[in-house]
Amino acid sequence: MDVVLMSAQGQTVKDITTLMQVGEDYVRDVIHAFNWRGFDALDPKWSGGRPRMISDEVREHISLIARTSPADRKITAFSTWSLSKLAEHLVKQKVIPAISRETLCRILHTPARSPGRRPPRGRRLPTPSSLPRCSVSWRCTTRRRPTGG
């Protein structure tokens, strides 16, 4: 925004780069984008982070498996899922090529969302306590490790 204002006040690109401590190419790109798109160019709407590697369908499938008993999958060696056993099962069944326990934990603790659907007026979204619980026996914790210092 400052670059555009300074340009509108008649300052040269060299003056703007000196004052703002940015490159000439950046200043020219901002001015050209503003001239082309207007105020929309000043709000680039970047999305943070890298794109998801696991699709919503696969996430739903993982949640479904976690909510069932291992006996339902004809596994009799244990009665409840642990994160490591569930991860092994998902890889063995080729649901996903590889998955860490931390990613699995995030998937299981993120409520499923259906985009574009809202509850009718006066009705609330289900609370986490009213949703079926996954049968994973190991609790996911988000404790931070102490840093050295």
Stockholm file with secondary structure:
# STOCKHOLM 1.0

chainA/1-149         MDVVLMSAQGQTVKDITTLMQVGEDYVRDVIHAFNWRGFDALDPKWSGGRPRMISDEVREHISLIARTSPADRKITAFSTWSLSKLAEHLVKQKVIPAISRETLCRILHTPARSPGRRPPRGRRLPTPSSLPRCSVSWRCTTRRRPTGG
#=GR chainA/1-149 SS CHHHHHHHTTCCHHHHHHHHTCCHHHHHHHHHHHHHHGGGGGCCCCCCSCCCSSCHHHHHHHHHHHHSCGGGGTCCSCSSBCHHHHHHHHHHTTSCSCCCHHHHHHHHHSCCCCTTCCCCTTCCCCCGGGSCCCCBCSCCCCCCCCCCC
#=GC SS_cons         CHHHHHHHTTCCHHHHHHHHTCCHHHHHHHHHHHHHHGGGGGCCCCCCSCCCSSCHHHHHHHHHHHHSCGGGGTCCSCSSBCHHHHHHHHHHTTSCSCCCHHHHHHHHHSCCCCTTCCCCTTCCCCCGGGSCCCCBCSCCCCCCCCCCC
//
